[in-house]
Amino acid sequence: MSEKTILVWFRNDLRVHDNEILFEATRKADKVLPVYIFDPFYFKTTDSDLQKTGNIRAKFLLESVADLRLNLQKLGGDLIVRIGNPADIIPQLAQQYEVCEVYHHREVAFEETQISEEVETALWKIKLNLKHFIGHTLYHKEDLPFPIKDIPDSFSVFKKKVERESEVRPCIETPERINIPQISDAGNIPVLADLGLTEPVEDPRSDFHYEGGETTGLRQLAHYISNNAQNGLSKGLKQPSRLSAWISLGCLSMRWVYREVTQGSHNSNSPLVLELLWRDYFRFMFKKHGKQFYSPEKFNDGAIEPALNQDALFEKWKTGNTGVPYVDSSMHQLNSTGYISNPNRQIVAGYLANELKVDWTKGAAYFEEKLIDYSPASNLGNWAFVAGAVNDPKDSRYFLSSKQVAELDTKSQFISTWLPEIFEEPV
């Protein structure tokens, strides 16, 4: 009898802990073939002359894939790495290694689901199944107190019902060992230049260094919990966690974070748990509404009339030249480090959409390029929310008027644009 081999297609789940597709593959197959593909689609320049993935997030991604390979190797496995179209590469690998089935985690945003559909179609042509798992949310959709089509559009209503009537599932076991077929060419992890990107220059004003990967993510989670406990904030864990980049790429499981934060003396009132719930909400909203979630048709009556000089205003906003110190310093920080706090994101988004009256989808596309912790559902969901999409107005957390934003005090070192020294080659 021939051995059963399952191909595990990693995407935004770059970890070995609490990873259902990896655990189930090791349980049901004799051999597991872990695969990660750098799809050129995510590294292209859009029609708006913006990059789908900027170099700061791309560097974090490369580090995360490298760490995943190391963690798989520690379990006896390895990671096949390729650059190209998954719809071409996965069927080719499946045939080469006599794979019987392909596992992956289901996505919700339309670009990601379209790629899954293309892979599924290509696999069907060679009579293979793409099995979908749900592993990107805190609460499993089957445990929600309502079907997807009836999920409340109001976050506050969603939160109350879910917290009252649903439970977070236990974490999945980490495999003790991963058996892989004989791999002829695992492939090299690319460098930024292979993806058409330049090396980012680290800004000396940044107070935090990001390094991609499950290993560093788990370390940062432990540091966050320990640091807050030492400061007597164990019941609320009020200090910023800076975990969002690891969560967005799936280097950290949301259930694992929840378990670690809420166990012992900690509780579910942590601000971090609230942010996890917002992530769930936006993913489920995409599942419910699809593309229509952020379309103009979903907006409230009385939408803002857009400004005529959109491009000029957008350029001032993205380069931090609006003349409003708080907005400009936030944009300088975003451009230099790939990160600004969630309240700052809400404020600069609201300023672009509601005060400058620029098409909010331009801002969402810019955040997609720049944010180290970019996540499609959260990014588009937050922008649609701030810009006035159909949601309960009382859910608004950070909306400020133009006068209020202008009066915000900022002691940020990012108040002025930082330009690195450029050393010319000797002639």
FENQUI-V116885 format. One record per residue. N is the residue number from 1. RES is the residue in three letters. SS is DSSP state (H for helix, E for strand, C for the rest). OMEGA is omega in whole degrees, -180 to 180 (none if undefined). D_CENTER is the distance of its C-alpha to the mean C-alpha in Angstrom with 1 decimal. Layout:
BEGIN
n->N res->RES ss->SS omega->OMEGA d_center->D_CENTER
n->N res->RES ss->SS omega->OMEGA d_center->D_CENTER
END
This chain:
BEGIN
n->1 res->MET ss->C omega->-178 d_center->41.8
n->2 res->SER ss->C omega->180 d_center->38.8
n->3 res->GLU ss->C omega->179 d_center->35.7
n->4 res->LYS ss->C omega->-180 d_center->32.6
n->5 res->THR ss->E omega->177 d_center->29.5
n->6 res->ILE ss->E omega->176 d_center->26.0
n->7 res->LEU ss->E omega->177 d_center->23.3
n->8 res->VAL ss->E omega->-177 d_center->19.8
n->9 res->TRP ss->E omega->178 d_center->17.2
n->10 res->PHE ss->E omega->175 d_center->14.0
n->11 res->ARG ss->C omega->177 d_center->10.8
n->12 res->ASN ss->C omega->-177 d_center->7.5
n->13 res->ASP ss->C omega->-168 d_center->10.0
n->14 res->LEU ss->C omega->-177 d_center->11.5
n->15 res->ARG ss->C omega->174 d_center->14.0
n->16 res->VAL ss->C omega->178 d_center->17.5
n->17 res->HIS ss->C omega->177 d_center->17.6
n->18 res->ASP ss->C omega->-179 d_center->17.1
n->19 res->ASN ss->C omega->-172 d_center->16.3
n->20 res->GLU ss->H omega->-177 d_center->18.5
n->21 res->ILE ss->H omega->179 d_center->18.7
n->22 res->LEU ss->H omega->-179 d_center->19.8
n->23 res->PHE ss->H omega->-179 d_center->22.2
n->24 res->GLU ss->H omega->179 d_center->23.7
n->25 res->ALA ss->H omega->179 d_center->24.2
n->26 res->THR ss->H omega->-179 d_center->26.2
n->27 res->ARG ss->H omega->-172 d_center->28.1
n->28 res->LYS ss->H omega->-177 d_center->29.1
n->29 res->ALA ss->C omega->174 d_center->29.7
n->30 res->ASP ss->C omega->-179 d_center->32.0
n->31 res->LYS ss->E omega->179 d_center->29.6
n->32 res->VAL ss->E omega->179 d_center->25.8
n->33 res->LEU ss->E omega->179 d_center->24.4
n->34 res->PRO ss->E omega->-176 d_center->20.8
n->35 res->VAL ss->E omega->169 d_center->19.3
n->36 res->TYR ss->E omega->-178 d_center->16.4
n->37 res->ILE ss->E omega->173 d_center->16.8
n->38 res->PHE ss->E omega->-177 d_center->15.7
n->39 res->ASP ss->C omega->180 d_center->16.1
n->40 res->PRO ss->H omega->179 d_center->17.8
n->41 res->PHE ss->H omega->-175 d_center->16.4
n->42 res->TYR ss->H omega->-178 d_center->13.2
n->43 res->PHE ss->H omega->179 d_center->15.5
n->44 res->LYS ss->C omega->172 d_center->18.0
n->45 res->THR ss->E omega->-175 d_center->19.3
n->46 res->THR ss->C omega->178 d_center->19.2
n->47 res->ASP ss->C omega->178 d_center->22.4
n->48 res->SER ss->C omega->180 d_center->21.6
n->49 res->ASP ss->C omega->174 d_center->21.8
n->50 res->LEU ss->C omega->178 d_center->18.1
n->51 res->GLN ss->E omega->175 d_center->16.0
n->52 res->LYS ss->C omega->180 d_center->13.0
n->53 res->THR ss->C omega->178 d_center->11.6
n->54 res->GLY ss->C omega->-174 d_center->13.6
n->55 res->ASN ss->H omega->179 d_center->15.2
n->56 res->ILE ss->H omega->179 d_center->13.6
n->57 res->ARG ss->H omega->180 d_center->10.1
n->58 res->ALA ss->H omega->178 d_center->12.2
n->59 res->LYS ss->H omega->178 d_center->14.3
n->60 res->PHE ss->H omega->178 d_center->11.6
n->61 res->LEU ss->H omega->180 d_center->10.7
n->62 res->LEU ss->H omega->178 d_center->14.5
n->63 res->GLU ss->H omega->-178 d_center->15.1
n->64 res->SER ss->H omega->178 d_center->12.7
n->65 res->VAL ss->H omega->178 d_center->14.5
n->66 res->ALA ss->H omega->180 d_center->17.8
n->67 res->ASP ss->H omega->177 d_center->17.3
n->68 res->LEU ss->H omega->179 d_center->16.6
n->69 res->ARG ss->H omega->180 d_center->19.8
n->70 res->LEU ss->H omega->-179 d_center->21.7
n->71 res->ASN ss->H omega->175 d_center->20.8
n->72 res->LEU ss->H omega->179 d_center->21.8
n->73 res->GLN ss->H omega->178 d_center->25.0
n->74 res->LYS ss->H omega->179 d_center->25.8
n->75 res->LEU ss->C omega->180 d_center->26.1
n->76 res->GLY ss->C omega->-177 d_center->28.2
n->77 res->GLY ss->C omega->177 d_center->25.7
n->78 res->ASP ss->C omega->-180 d_center->24.1
n->79 res->LEU ss->C omega->173 d_center->21.3
n->80 res->ILE ss->E omega->-179 d_center->22.3
n->81 res->VAL ss->E omega->179 d_center->20.4
n->82 res->ARG ss->E omega->171 d_center->21.1
n->83 res->ILE ss->E omega->179 d_center->20.3
n->84 res->GLY ss->C omega->-178 d_center->21.0
n->85 res->ASN ss->C omega->-180 d_center->20.6
n->86 res->PRO ss->H omega->-180 d_center->19.5
n->87 res->ALA ss->H omega->175 d_center->22.2
n->88 res->ASP ss->H omega->-171 d_center->24.7
n->89 res->ILE ss->H omega->-176 d_center->23.7
n->90 res->ILE ss->H omega->176 d_center->23.0
n->91 res->PRO ss->H omega->180 d_center->26.4
n->92 res->GLN ss->H omega->178 d_center->28.1
n->93 res->LEU ss->H omega->180 d_center->26.8
n->94 res->ALA ss->H omega->179 d_center->27.6
n->95 res->GLN ss->H omega->-178 d_center->31.1
n->96 res->GLN ss->H omega->-176 d_center->31.6
n->97 res->TYR ss->C omega->176 d_center->30.8
n->98 res->GLU ss->C omega->-180 d_center->32.3
n->99 res->VAL ss->C omega->179 d_center->29.2
n->100 res->CYS ss->C omega->-179 d_center->30.0
n->101 res->GLU ss->E omega->179 d_center->26.6
n->102 res->VAL ss->E omega->179 d_center->22.9
n->103 res->TYR ss->E omega->170 d_center->20.1
n->104 res->HIS ss->E omega->177 d_center->16.5
n->105 res->HIS ss->E omega->-179 d_center->13.9
n->106 res->ARG ss->C omega->175 d_center->14.0
n->107 res->GLU ss->C omega->-179 d_center->11.3
n->108 res->VAL ss->C omega->-179 d_center->12.1
n->109 res->ALA ss->C omega->-166 d_center->11.3
n->110 res->PHE ss->H omega->180 d_center->14.5
n->111 res->GLU ss->H omega->-179 d_center->13.8
n->112 res->GLU ss->H omega->180 d_center->12.0
n->113 res->THR ss->H omega->177 d_center->14.9
n->114 res->GLN ss->H omega->178 d_center->17.4
n->115 res->ILE ss->H omega->177 d_center->16.7
n->116 res->SER ss->H omega->-180 d_center->17.1
n->117 res->GLU ss->H omega->179 d_center->20.3
n->118 res->GLU ss->H omega->177 d_center->21.6
n->119 res->VAL ss->H omega->-180 d_center->21.3
n->120 res->GLU ss->H omega->178 d_center->22.9
n->121 res->THR ss->H omega->-180 d_center->25.7
n->122 res->ALA ss->H omega->180 d_center->26.3
n->123 res->LEU ss->H omega->179 d_center->26.6
n->124 res->TRP ss->H omega->180 d_center->28.9
n->125 res->LYS ss->H omega->177 d_center->31.2
n->126 res->ILE ss->C omega->174 d_center->31.8
n->127 res->LYS ss->C omega->175 d_center->32.0
n->128 res->LEU ss->C omega->-178 d_center->28.9
n->129 res->ASN ss->E omega->170 d_center->26.5
n->130 res->LEU ss->E omega->-178 d_center->22.7
n->131 res->LYS ss->E omega->-177 d_center->22.0
n->132 res->HIS ss->E omega->174 d_center->18.9
n->133 res->PHE ss->E omega->179 d_center->17.5
n->134 res->ILE ss->C omega->-175 d_center->15.4
n->135 res->GLY ss->C omega->-177 d_center->13.2
n->136 res->HIS ss->C omega->-176 d_center->9.8
n->137 res->THR ss->C omega->175 d_center->11.7
n->138 res->LEU ss->C omega->177 d_center->14.0
n->139 res->TYR ss->C omega->176 d_center->16.9
n->140 res->HIS ss->C omega->-176 d_center->17.9
n->141 res->LYS ss->H omega->180 d_center->18.8
n->142 res->GLU ss->H omega->180 d_center->22.3
n->143 res->ASP ss->H omega->179 d_center->22.8
n->144 res->LEU ss->C omega->-179 d_center->22.2
n->145 res->PRO ss->C omega->179 d_center->25.4
n->146 res->PHE ss->C omega->174 d_center->25.3
n->147 res->PRO ss->C omega->-177 d_center->24.5
n->148 res->ILE ss->H omega->-176 d_center->21.5
n->149 res->LYS ss->H omega->-178 d_center->23.9
n->150 res->ASP ss->H omega->178 d_center->25.2
n->151 res->ILE ss->C omega->180 d_center->22.1
n->152 res->PRO ss->C omega->176 d_center->23.1
n->153 res->ASP ss->C omega->178 d_center->21.6
n->154 res->SER ss->C omega->179 d_center->22.2
n->155 res->PHE ss->H omega->-177 d_center->19.6
n->156 res->SER ss->H omega->178 d_center->22.6
n->157 res->VAL ss->H omega->177 d_center->24.3
n->158 res->PHE ss->H omega->-177 d_center->21.3
n->159 res->LYS ss->H omega->-177 d_center->20.8
n->160 res->LYS ss->H omega->-177 d_center->24.6
n->161 res->LYS ss->H omega->-179 d_center->25.1
n->162 res->VAL ss->H omega->-179 d_center->22.3
n->163 res->GLU ss->H omega->-178 d_center->23.2
n->164 res->ARG ss->H omega->-169 d_center->26.8
n->165 res->GLU ss->H omega->-178 d_center->26.9
n->166 res->SER ss->C omega->177 d_center->24.0
n->167 res->GLU ss->C omega->174 d_center->23.3
n->168 res->VAL ss->C omega->-178 d_center->20.3
n->169 res->ARG ss->C omega->175 d_center->21.2
n->170 res->PRO ss->C omega->178 d_center->22.1
n->171 res->CYS ss->C omega->176 d_center->19.9
n->172 res->ILE ss->C omega->178 d_center->20.8
n->173 res->GLU ss->C omega->172 d_center->23.1
n->174 res->THR ss->C omega->-180 d_center->22.2
n->175 res->PRO ss->C omega->177 d_center->24.6
n->176 res->GLU ss->C omega->180 d_center->27.6
n->177 res->ARG ss->C omega->177 d_center->28.1
n->178 res->ILE ss->C omega->177 d_center->26.7
n->179 res->ASN ss->C omega->-178 d_center->29.4
n->180 res->ILE ss->C omega->173 d_center->28.6
n->181 res->PRO ss->C omega->176 d_center->31.0
n->182 res->GLN ss->C omega->-176 d_center->32.7
n->183 res->ILE ss->C omega->-177 d_center->30.2
n->184 res->SER ss->C omega->-178 d_center->32.0
n->185 res->ASP ss->C omega->-180 d_center->29.3
n->186 res->ALA ss->C omega->180 d_center->25.9
n->187 res->GLY ss->C omega->178 d_center->25.0
n->188 res->ASN ss->C omega->173 d_center->24.0
n->189 res->ILE ss->C omega->-176 d_center->20.5
n->190 res->PRO ss->C omega->170 d_center->20.5
n->191 res->VAL ss->C omega->-176 d_center->20.8
n->192 res->LEU ss->H omega->-179 d_center->19.3
n->193 res->ALA ss->H omega->178 d_center->22.6
n->194 res->ASP ss->H omega->-180 d_center->22.2
n->195 res->LEU ss->H omega->179 d_center->19.1
n->196 res->GLY ss->C omega->-176 d_center->21.2
n->197 res->LEU ss->C omega->178 d_center->19.6
n->198 res->THR ss->C omega->178 d_center->21.5
n->199 res->GLU ss->C omega->178 d_center->21.0
n->200 res->PRO ss->C omega->177 d_center->19.5
n->201 res->VAL ss->C omega->-177 d_center->22.2
n->202 res->GLU ss->C omega->-179 d_center->21.5
n->203 res->ASP ss->C omega->-178 d_center->22.6
n->204 res->PRO ss->C omega->-180 d_center->25.2
n->205 res->ARG ss->C omega->-178 d_center->24.5
n->206 res->SER ss->C omega->-179 d_center->21.1
n->207 res->ASP ss->C omega->-178 d_center->21.5
n->208 res->PHE ss->C omega->179 d_center->18.6
n->209 res->HIS ss->C omega->177 d_center->17.8
n->210 res->TYR ss->C omega->172 d_center->14.5
n->211 res->GLU ss->C omega->-174 d_center->15.0
n->212 res->GLY ss->C omega->174 d_center->12.6
n->213 res->GLY ss->C omega->178 d_center->13.4
n->214 res->GLU ss->H omega->-177 d_center->14.1
n->215 res->THR ss->H omega->180 d_center->17.4
n->216 res->THR ss->H omega->179 d_center->16.4
n->217 res->GLY ss->H omega->178 d_center->13.7
n->218 res->LEU ss->H omega->178 d_center->16.5
n->219 res->ARG ss->H omega->180 d_center->18.8
n->220 res->GLN ss->H omega->177 d_center->16.8
n->221 res->LEU ss->H omega->179 d_center->16.7
n->222 res->ALA ss->H omega->179 d_center->20.4
n->223 res->HIS ss->H omega->180 d_center->21.1
n->224 res->TYR ss->H omega->-178 d_center->19.5
n->225 res->ILE ss->H omega->-180 d_center->21.6
n->226 res->SER ss->H omega->-178 d_center->24.7
n->227 res->ASN ss->H omega->180 d_center->24.6
n->228 res->ASN ss->H omega->179 d_center->24.5
n->229 res->ALA ss->H omega->-180 d_center->27.1
n->230 res->GLN ss->H omega->-179 d_center->29.4
n->231 res->ASN ss->C omega->176 d_center->29.2
n->232 res->GLY ss->C omega->-178 d_center->30.3
n->233 res->LEU ss->C omega->-174 d_center->27.2
n->234 res->SER ss->C omega->-178 d_center->26.5
n->235 res->LYS ss->C omega->-178 d_center->26.9
n->236 res->GLY ss->C omega->-176 d_center->24.3
n->237 res->LEU ss->C omega->-170 d_center->22.1
n->238 res->LYS ss->C omega->-179 d_center->21.9
n->239 res->GLN ss->C omega->179 d_center->20.8
n->240 res->PRO ss->C omega->-178 d_center->17.3
n->241 res->SER ss->C omega->-175 d_center->15.3
n->242 res->ARG ss->C omega->-178 d_center->12.9
n->243 res->LEU ss->C omega->-169 d_center->10.8
n->244 res->SER ss->H omega->-179 d_center->7.5
n->245 res->ALA ss->H omega->179 d_center->6.6
n->246 res->TRP ss->H omega->178 d_center->8.0
n->247 res->ILE ss->H omega->-176 d_center->6.5
n->248 res->SER ss->H omega->178 d_center->2.8
n->249 res->LEU ss->C omega->-180 d_center->5.3
n->250 res->GLY ss->C omega->172 d_center->7.7
n->251 res->CYS ss->C omega->174 d_center->10.1
n->252 res->LEU ss->C omega->174 d_center->10.9
n->253 res->SER ss->C omega->178 d_center->11.8
n->254 res->MET ss->H omega->179 d_center->11.6
n->255 res->ARG ss->H omega->179 d_center->15.3
n->256 res->TRP ss->H omega->178 d_center->16.2
n->257 res->VAL ss->H omega->180 d_center->15.0
n->258 res->TYR ss->H omega->-179 d_center->16.9
n->259 res->ARG ss->H omega->-177 d_center->19.9
n->260 res->GLU ss->H omega->-177 d_center->20.1
n->261 res->VAL ss->H omega->-173 d_center->19.9
n->262 res->THR ss->H omega->-178 d_center->22.3
n->263 res->GLN ss->C omega->178 d_center->24.9
n->264 res->GLY ss->C omega->-176 d_center->28.2
n->265 res->SER ss->C omega->-179 d_center->28.9
n->266 res->HIS ss->C omega->-179 d_center->25.4
n->267 res->ASN ss->C omega->-174 d_center->24.7
n->268 res->SER ss->C omega->177 d_center->22.2
n->269 res->ASN ss->C omega->180 d_center->22.9
n->270 res->SER ss->C omega->175 d_center->20.6
n->271 res->PRO ss->H omega->179 d_center->18.4
n->272 res->LEU ss->H omega->178 d_center->15.5
n->273 res->VAL ss->H omega->177 d_center->16.3
n->274 res->LEU ss->H omega->179 d_center->16.5
n->275 res->GLU ss->H omega->176 d_center->12.9
n->276 res->LEU ss->H omega->178 d_center->11.9
n->277 res->LEU ss->H omega->176 d_center->14.3
n->278 res->TRP ss->H omega->177 d_center->12.8
n->279 res->ARG ss->H omega->177 d_center->9.5
n->280 res->ASP ss->H omega->-177 d_center->12.0
n->281 res->TYR ss->H omega->-178 d_center->14.1
n->282 res->PHE ss->H omega->177 d_center->11.8
n->283 res->ARG ss->H omega->-180 d_center->11.0
n->284 res->PHE ss->H omega->175 d_center->14.7
n->285 res->MET ss->H omega->176 d_center->15.7
n->286 res->PHE ss->H omega->178 d_center->14.3
n->287 res->LYS ss->H omega->-178 d_center->16.1
n->288 res->LYS ss->H omega->-171 d_center->19.2
n->289 res->HIS ss->H omega->-176 d_center->19.4
n->290 res->GLY ss->H omega->-179 d_center->17.7
n->291 res->LYS ss->H omega->-176 d_center->18.1
n->292 res->GLN ss->H omega->-177 d_center->20.5
n->293 res->PHE ss->H omega->-177 d_center->17.9
n->294 res->TYR ss->H omega->179 d_center->17.8
n->295 res->SER ss->C omega->180 d_center->21.1
n->296 res->PRO ss->H omega->-178 d_center->24.0
n->297 res->GLU ss->H omega->-178 d_center->25.9
n->298 res->LYS ss->H omega->-176 d_center->23.7
n->299 res->PHE ss->E omega->175 d_center->24.7
n->300 res->ASN ss->C omega->174 d_center->27.3
n->301 res->ASP ss->C omega->178 d_center->30.8
n->302 res->GLY ss->C omega->179 d_center->31.6
n->303 res->ALA ss->C omega->-176 d_center->28.6
n->304 res->ILE ss->C omega->176 d_center->29.0
n->305 res->GLU ss->C omega->-176 d_center->31.0
n->306 res->PRO ss->C omega->177 d_center->29.1
n->307 res->ALA ss->C omega->-179 d_center->30.6
n->308 res->LEU ss->C omega->-178 d_center->32.7
n->309 res->ASN ss->C omega->-176 d_center->31.6
n->310 res->GLN ss->H omega->-173 d_center->27.8
n->311 res->ASP ss->H omega->-179 d_center->27.3
n->312 res->ALA ss->H omega->-180 d_center->29.2
n->313 res->LEU ss->H omega->179 d_center->27.5
n->314 res->PHE ss->H omega->180 d_center->24.0
n->315 res->GLU ss->H omega->178 d_center->25.1
n->316 res->LYS ss->H omega->-179 d_center->26.4
n->317 res->TRP ss->H omega->-174 d_center->23.3
n->318 res->LYS ss->H omega->179 d_center->20.9
n->319 res->THR ss->C omega->180 d_center->23.4
n->320 res->GLY ss->C omega->-180 d_center->24.2
n->321 res->ASN ss->C omega->179 d_center->27.7
n->322 res->THR ss->C omega->-175 d_center->28.1
n->323 res->GLY ss->C omega->177 d_center->30.7
n->324 res->VAL ss->C omega->-171 d_center->28.9
n->325 res->PRO ss->H omega->-176 d_center->28.3
n->326 res->TYR ss->H omega->179 d_center->25.4
n->327 res->VAL ss->H omega->-177 d_center->23.4
n->328 res->ASP ss->H omega->180 d_center->24.4
n->329 res->SER ss->H omega->178 d_center->23.6
n->330 res->SER ss->H omega->-180 d_center->20.1
n->331 res->MET ss->H omega->175 d_center->19.6
n->332 res->HIS ss->H omega->179 d_center->21.4
n->333 res->GLN ss->H omega->178 d_center->19.1
n->334 res->LEU ss->H omega->-177 d_center->15.9
n->335 res->ASN ss->H omega->-176 d_center->17.7
n->336 res->SER ss->H omega->-172 d_center->18.9
n->337 res->THR ss->H omega->-177 d_center->16.2
n->338 res->GLY ss->C omega->-176 d_center->12.8
n->339 res->TYR ss->C omega->162 d_center->12.6
n->340 res->ILE ss->C omega->-177 d_center->14.5
n->341 res->SER ss->C omega->-180 d_center->14.8
n->342 res->ASN ss->H omega->176 d_center->13.8
n->343 res->PRO ss->H omega->178 d_center->17.5
n->344 res->ASN ss->H omega->178 d_center->17.8
n->345 res->ARG ss->H omega->180 d_center->15.0
n->346 res->GLN ss->H omega->-177 d_center->17.0
n->347 res->ILE ss->H omega->-178 d_center->20.2
n->348 res->VAL ss->H omega->177 d_center->19.5
n->349 res->ALA ss->H omega->179 d_center->18.0
n->350 res->GLY ss->H omega->180 d_center->21.1
n->351 res->TYR ss->H omega->180 d_center->23.4
n->352 res->LEU ss->H omega->-173 d_center->22.4
n->353 res->ALA ss->H omega->-171 d_center->22.5
n->354 res->ASN ss->H omega->180 d_center->25.3
n->355 res->GLU ss->H omega->176 d_center->27.5
n->356 res->LEU ss->C omega->177 d_center->27.2
n->357 res->LYS ss->C omega->176 d_center->26.9
n->358 res->VAL ss->C omega->177 d_center->24.6
n->359 res->ASP ss->C omega->-173 d_center->22.7
n->360 res->TRP ss->H omega->-180 d_center->19.4
n->361 res->THR ss->H omega->174 d_center->17.7
n->362 res->LYS ss->H omega->178 d_center->18.6
n->363 res->GLY ss->H omega->179 d_center->16.7
n->364 res->ALA ss->H omega->179 d_center->13.5
n->365 res->ALA ss->H omega->179 d_center->14.0
n->366 res->TYR ss->H omega->176 d_center->14.7
n->367 res->PHE ss->H omega->179 d_center->11.6
n->368 res->GLU ss->H omega->179 d_center->9.7
n->369 res->GLU ss->H omega->-166 d_center->12.1
n->370 res->LYS ss->H omega->-171 d_center->12.2
n->371 res->LEU ss->C omega->176 d_center->9.1
n->372 res->ILE ss->C omega->-179 d_center->8.3
n->373 res->ASP ss->C omega->-178 d_center->5.2
n->374 res->TYR ss->C omega->173 d_center->4.4
n->375 res->SER ss->C omega->-173 d_center->3.0
n->376 res->PRO ss->H omega->-176 d_center->6.6
n->377 res->ALA ss->H omega->-179 d_center->8.2
n->378 res->SER ss->H omega->-178 d_center->7.7
n->379 res->ASN ss->H omega->-179 d_center->8.5
n->380 res->LEU ss->H omega->179 d_center->11.4
n->381 res->GLY ss->H omega->179 d_center->12.4
n->382 res->ASN ss->H omega->180 d_center->12.9
n->383 res->TRP ss->H omega->178 d_center->14.7
n->384 res->ALA ss->H omega->179 d_center->16.8
n->385 res->PHE ss->H omega->-178 d_center->17.6
n->386 res->VAL ss->H omega->-176 d_center->18.8
n->387 res->ALA ss->H omega->175 d_center->20.7
n->388 res->GLY ss->C omega->176 d_center->22.6
n->389 res->ALA ss->E omega->-174 d_center->21.3
n->390 res->VAL ss->C omega->175 d_center->23.0
n->391 res->ASN ss->C omega->-180 d_center->22.1
n->392 res->ASP ss->C omega->-179 d_center->24.4
n->393 res->PRO ss->H omega->-178 d_center->25.3
n->394 res->LYS ss->H omega->175 d_center->25.8
n->395 res->ASP ss->H omega->-176 d_center->22.1
n->396 res->SER ss->C omega->-174 d_center->21.7
n->397 res->ARG ss->C omega->-168 d_center->21.0
n->398 res->TYR ss->C omega->-177 d_center->21.2
n->399 res->PHE ss->C omega->178 d_center->23.1
n->400 res->LEU ss->C omega->177 d_center->25.9
n->401 res->SER ss->C omega->179 d_center->28.8
n->402 res->SER ss->H omega->-180 d_center->29.5
n->403 res->LYS ss->H omega->-180 d_center->32.3
n->404 res->GLN ss->H omega->179 d_center->30.3
n->405 res->VAL ss->H omega->-179 d_center->27.6
n->406 res->ALA ss->H omega->-178 d_center->30.4
n->407 res->GLU ss->H omega->180 d_center->32.0
n->408 res->LEU ss->C omega->178 d_center->29.0
n->409 res->ASP ss->C omega->175 d_center->30.0
n->410 res->THR ss->C omega->174 d_center->27.9
n->411 res->LYS ss->C omega->-176 d_center->28.9
n->412 res->SER ss->C omega->174 d_center->25.9
n->413 res->GLN ss->H omega->-178 d_center->26.7
n->414 res->PHE ss->H omega->-179 d_center->24.6
n->415 res->ILE ss->H omega->176 d_center->27.2
n->416 res->SER ss->C omega->-179 d_center->28.4
n->417 res->THR ss->C omega->177 d_center->26.8
n->418 res->TRP ss->C omega->177 d_center->26.8
n->419 res->LEU ss->C omega->179 d_center->28.0
n->420 res->PRO ss->C omega->175 d_center->28.2
n->421 res->GLU ss->C omega->179 d_center->31.6
n->422 res->ILE ss->C omega->-179 d_center->32.2
n->423 res->PHE ss->C omega->179 d_center->34.9
n->424 res->GLU ss->C omega->175 d_center->36.7
n->425 res->GLU ss->C omega->178 d_center->38.2
n->426 res->PRO ss->C omega->-179 d_center->41.9
n->427 res->VAL ss->C omega->none d_center->44.1
END
